[in-house]
Amino acid sequence: MEFMEAVKTCIRKYATFKGRADRPEFWYWVLFTWILSMIAYTIDTAIFGSTDPLTRSLLASNIIVFITVVPTMAVSVRRLHDVGRSGWWFLLTFTVIGALLLLYWYASPSKNIRLADSV
């Protein structure tokens, strides 16, 4: 899967938590959101001037997070389905140890198992 194809797929499946997402789809989406975040950070710094995170406004960065949070969660859950895990494992994102485990699963190869409709 190419970069633009992966981004288009994630946008098209904006809130689709069923199905599967292969490694390129997931990692290209992560790269896309990282690039958007860096652009937004640059815009925030250019407009508001301060680089001090306590005193500077993060308007553009917050807009990017708001726009990308649902598709990021959706592609993450679909990626977990692709490695044979339940989407509920995504909740480990909110723990330090769990985030490391998720990173391992996101980098793992796809499994050729079929979950019940790829729940």
Backbone as CSV, one residue per row, in Angstrom:
resi,resn,N_x,N_y,N_z,CA_x,CA_y,CA_z,C_x,C_y,C_z
1,MET,0.847,-1.169,0.000,0.000,0.000,0.000,0.902,1.245,0.000
2,GLU,0.599,2.170,-0.882,1.341,3.417,-0.999,0.900,4.420,0.073
3,PHE,1.712,5.463,0.267,1.440,6.468,1.287,0.069,7.126,1.091
4,MET,-0.184,7.672,-0.089,-1.440,8.392,-0.324,-2.644,7.442,-0.280
5,GLU,-2.472,6.227,-0.745,-3.555,5.236,-0.683,-3.909,4.920,0.776
6,ALA,-2.906,4.800,1.619,-3.140,4.525,3.038,-3.852,5.693,3.710
7,VAL,-3.439,6.903,3.410,-4.068,8.084,3.992,-5.526,8.177,3.536
8,LYS,-5.763,7.963,2.253,-7.132,8.004,1.724,-7.997,6.923,2.367
9,THR,-7.434,5.740,2.567,-8.177,4.651,3.203,-8.563,5.021,4.629
10,CYS,-7.631,5.590,5.365,-7.926,5.970,6.752,-8.951,7.094,6.815
11,ILE,-8.893,8.010,5.881,-9.888,9.081,5.853,-11.248,8.522,5.460
12,ARG,-11.277,7.627,4.473,-12.534,7.014,4.034,-13.155,6.159,5.148
13,LYS,-12.310,5.489,5.920,-12.780,4.658,7.035,-12.645,5.432,8.343
14,TYR,-13.012,6.690,8.319,-12.818,7.635,9.417,-13.193,7.058,10.781
15,ALA,-14.342,6.439,10.887,-14.805,5.908,12.178,-15.189,4.432,12.054
16,THR,-14.488,3.702,11.202,-14.751,2.272,11.015,-13.813,1.480,11.920
17,PHE,-14.407,0.862,12.927,-13.613,0.102,13.884,-13.645,-1.396,13.594
18,LYS,-14.378,-1.791,12.579,-14.404,-3.199,12.163,-13.472,-3.376,10.986
19,GLY,-12.994,-4.597,10.828,-12.104,-4.878,9.721,-10.660,-4.921,10.168
20,ARG,-9.778,-4.861,9.182,-8.355,-4.992,9.449,-7.581,-3.884,8.760
21,ALA,-6.435,-3.565,9.318,-5.508,-2.608,8.708,-4.120,-3.235,8.716
22,ASP,-3.511,-3.347,7.540,-2.179,-3.938,7.490,-1.134,-2.927,7.971
23,ARG,0.086,-3.404,8.107,1.152,-2.552,8.653,1.366,-1.265,7.859
24,PRO,1.461,-1.340,6.526,1.682,-0.076,5.798,0.561,0.947,6.018
25,GLU,-0.689,0.494,6.028,-1.800,1.427,6.254,-1.640,2.126,7.606
26,PHE,-1.353,1.356,8.627,-1.211,1.921,9.966,-0.024,2.875,10.054
27,TRP,1.157,2.420,9.617,2.364,3.228,9.792,2.386,4.442,8.874
28,TYR,1.807,4.349,7.678,1.700,5.540,6.826,0.753,6.557,7.457
29,TRP,-0.310,6.092,8.111,-1.201,7.026,8.801,-0.467,7.698,9.965
30,VAL,0.325,6.952,10.709,1.111,7.519,11.807,2.071,8.577,11.253
31,LEU,2.736,8.274,10.147,3.647,9.233,9.517,2.886,10.488,9.077
32,PHE,1.726,10.299,8.463,0.900,11.419,8.006,0.505,12.324,9.175
33,THR,0.043,11.734,10.275,-0.371,12.549,11.422,0.836,13.229,12.071
34,TRP,1.987,12.577,12.056,3.201,13.196,12.590,3.592,14.410,11.755
35,ILE,3.543,14.264,10.420,3.866,15.388,9.529,2.894,16.544,9.763
36,LEU,1.592,16.234,9.853,0.601,17.278,10.136,0.887,17.968,11.463
37,SER,1.253,17.193,12.467,1.552,17.761,13.785,2.763,18.692,13.736
38,MET,3.792,18.321,12.983,4.979,19.166,12.868,4.643,20.467,12.130
39,ILE,3.815,20.372,11.104,3.384,21.574,10.388,2.578,22.471,11.323
40,ALA,1.667,21.887,12.081,0.843,22.660,13.013,1.711,23.305,14.088
41,TYR,2.694,22.591,14.587,3.609,23.146,15.593,4.361,24.347,15.026
42,THR,4.810,24.219,13.775,5.510,25.318,13.117,4.596,26.527,12.956
43,ILE,3.354,26.282,12.568,2.383,27.370,12.430,2.130,28.031,13.779
44,ASP,1.935,27.233,14.800,1.724,27.780,16.151,2.899,28.653,16.584
45,THR,4.101,28.178,16.340,5.294,28.929,16.731,5.418,30.214,15.919
46,ALA,5.113,30.142,14.625,5.215,31.321,13.766,4.179,32.381,14.143
47,ILE,2.971,31.943,14.448,1.901,32.899,14.751,2.014,33.444,16.167
48,PHE,2.238,32.575,17.109,2.198,32.990,18.512,3.575,33.287,19.094
49,GLY,4.635,32.937,18.366,5.974,33.368,18.709,6.706,32.627,19.803
50,SER,6.058,32.265,20.848,6.741,31.669,21.985,6.990,30.187,21.758
51,THR,8.144,29.725,22.181,8.425,28.285,22.112,8.249,27.632,23.477
52,ASP,7.938,28.437,24.477,7.697,27.917,25.819,6.322,27.245,25.842
53,PRO,6.259,25.929,26.094,4.977,25.225,26.035,3.960,25.693,27.065
54,LEU,4.408,26.374,28.114,3.475,26.837,29.138,2.800,28.156,28.773
55,THR,3.438,28.944,27.921,2.882,30.254,27.613,2.379,30.388,26.178
56,ARG,2.589,29.401,25.353,2.247,29.541,23.942,0.929,28.858,23.651
57,SER,0.233,29.391,22.680,-1.040,28.812,22.261,-0.780,27.656,21.299
58,LEU,-1.581,26.648,21.386,-1.451,25.477,20.517,-2.686,25.321,19.635
59,LEU,-3.180,26.416,19.091,-4.414,26.389,18.324,-4.350,25.421,17.149
60,ALA,-3.372,25.558,16.276,-3.267,24.689,15.102,-3.031,23.235,15.514
61,SER,-2.187,23.039,16.507,-1.909,21.675,16.977,-3.162,21.018,17.542
62,ASN,-3.941,21.768,18.300,-5.184,21.219,18.861,-6.199,20.892,17.773
63,ILE,-6.253,21.708,16.734,-7.160,21.424,15.611,-6.758,20.114,14.934
64,ILE,-5.469,19.911,14.710,-4.985,18.670,14.083,-5.324,17.465,14.955
65,VAL,-5.110,17.567,16.245,-5.447,16.464,17.152,-6.937,16.179,17.091
66,PHE,-7.749,17.217,17.130,-9.205,17.056,17.089,-9.650,16.352,15.803
67,ILE,-9.042,16.692,14.684,-9.419,16.114,13.390,-8.942,14.668,13.263
68,THR,-7.778,14.345,13.813,-7.180,13.028,13.577,-7.391,12.006,14.686
69,VAL,-7.983,12.376,15.798,-8.075,11.441,16.927,-8.969,10.242,16.598
70,VAL,-10.111,10.448,15.983,-11.014,9.326,15.692,-10.426,8.400,14.625
71,PRO,-9.927,8.915,13.485,-9.338,7.975,12.523,-8.100,7.261,13.057
72,THR,-7.357,7.905,13.957,-6.190,7.247,14.549,-6.626,6.100,15.452
73,MET,-7.656,6.334,16.256,-8.181,5.250,17.093,-8.727,4.119,16.216
74,ALA,-9.435,4.466,15.145,-10.029,3.450,14.276,-8.964,2.598,13.597
75,VAL,-7.940,3.227,13.030,-6.896,2.448,12.354,-6.103,1.626,13.370
76,SER,-5.963,2.124,14.587,-5.269,1.360,15.630,-6.049,0.106,16.000
77,VAL,-7.354,0.239,16.141,-8.196,-0.919,16.453,-8.183,-1.905,15.294
78,ARG,-8.268,-1.407,14.071,-8.221,-2.315,12.903,-6.866,-3.017,12.823
79,ARG,-5.796,-2.324,13.198,-4.468,-2.950,13.208,-4.404,-4.063,14.251
80,LEU,-4.996,-3.818,15.412,-5.042,-4.870,16.433,-5.812,-6.081,15.919
81,HIS,-6.902,-5.858,15.202,-7.642,-6.978,14.621,-6.756,-7.763,13.664
82,ASP,-5.906,-7.057,12.916,-5.051,-7.702,11.926,-3.992,-8.593,12.559
83,VAL,-3.631,-8.313,13.804,-2.642,-9.164,14.487,-3.322,-10.154,15.429
84,GLY,-4.646,-10.266,15.324,-5.370,-11.269,16.091,-5.750,-10.840,17.496
85,ARG,-5.819,-9.549,17.755,-6.172,-9.038,19.080,-7.519,-8.334,19.029
86,SER,-8.156,-8.251,20.159,-9.400,-7.502,20.277,-9.090,-6.007,20.257
87,GLY,-10.002,-5.226,19.726,-9.834,-3.787,19.703,-9.807,-3.164,21.084
88,TRP,-10.348,-3.867,22.060,-10.346,-3.344,23.430,-8.934,-3.185,23.984
89,TRP,-7.968,-3.900,23.417,-6.585,-3.757,23.848,-6.080,-2.342,23.603
90,PHE,-6.751,-1.587,22.742,-6.357,-0.207,22.475,-6.341,0.633,23.758
91,LEU,-7.138,0.262,24.727,-7.196,1.016,25.987,-5.865,0.998,26.727
92,LEU,-4.979,0.068,26.375,-3.645,0.046,26.976,-2.831,1.275,26.597
93,THR,-3.299,2.030,25.617,-2.625,3.262,25.205,-2.417,4.190,26.399
94,PHE,-3.320,4.125,27.354,-3.302,5.055,28.473,-2.401,4.606,29.627
95,THR,-1.625,3.553,29.402,-0.647,3.103,30.391,0.726,3.049,29.725
96,VAL,1.779,3.211,30.495,3.126,3.229,29.925,3.515,1.838,29.421
97,ILE,3.369,0.846,30.259,3.737,-0.517,29.870,2.856,-0.990,28.722
98,GLY,1.574,-0.691,28.787,0.646,-1.086,27.742,0.972,-0.462,26.403
99,ALA,1.432,0.774,26.417,1.797,1.444,25.168,2.967,0.723,24.496
100,LEU,3.891,0.221,25.282,5.011,-0.544,24.719,4.530,-1.850,24.101
101,LEU,3.599,-2.520,24.765,3.030,-3.751,24.227,2.278,-3.462,22.925
102,LEU,1.526,-2.390,22.903,0.809,-2.012,21.684,1.783,-1.725,20.548
103,LEU,2.866,-1.037,20.834,3.867,-0.753,19.813,4.408,-2.055,19.217
104,TYR,4.633,-3.046,20.059,5.084,-4.354,19.584,4.034,-4.976,18.657
105,TRP,2.767,-4.943,19.068,1.705,-5.524,18.242,1.530,-4.763,16.933
106,TYR,1.626,-3.435,16.977,1.483,-2.643,15.753,2.583,-2.966,14.752
107,ALA,3.767,-3.328,15.252,4.884,-3.658,14.371,4.903,-5.129,13.953
108,SER,4.055,-5.947,14.559,4.022,-7.383,14.264,3.410,-7.651,12.893
109,PRO,3.799,-8.772,12.279,3.193,-9.127,10.993,1.730,-9.536,11.162
110,SER,0.993,-9.435,10.083,-0.423,-9.809,10.087,-0.577,-11.295,10.359
111,LYS,-1.695,-11.640,10.970,-2.023,-13.051,11.191,-3.096,-13.449,10.186
112,ASN,-3.013,-14.669,9.735,-3.995,-15.154,8.772,-5.163,-15.837,9.459
113,ILE,-5.592,-15.276,10.579,-6.749,-15.820,11.283,-7.946,-14.951,10.963
114,ARG,-9.107,-15.501,11.141,-10.314,-14.736,10.893,-11.071,-14.620,12.197
115,LEU,-11.157,-13.413,12.705,-11.991,-13.176,13.862,-13.441,-13.098,13.400
116,ALA,-14.368,-13.228,14.301,-15.790,-13.138,13.951,-16.049,-11.782,13.305
117,ASP,-16.089,-11.747,11.979,-16.273,-10.521,11.203,-15.238,-9.467,11.539
118,SER,-14.044,-9.903,11.931,-12.963,-8.994,12.312,-13.429,-7.950,13.308
119,VAL,-13.992,-8.435,14.382,-14.568,-7.567,15.414,-13.605,-6.585,15.827
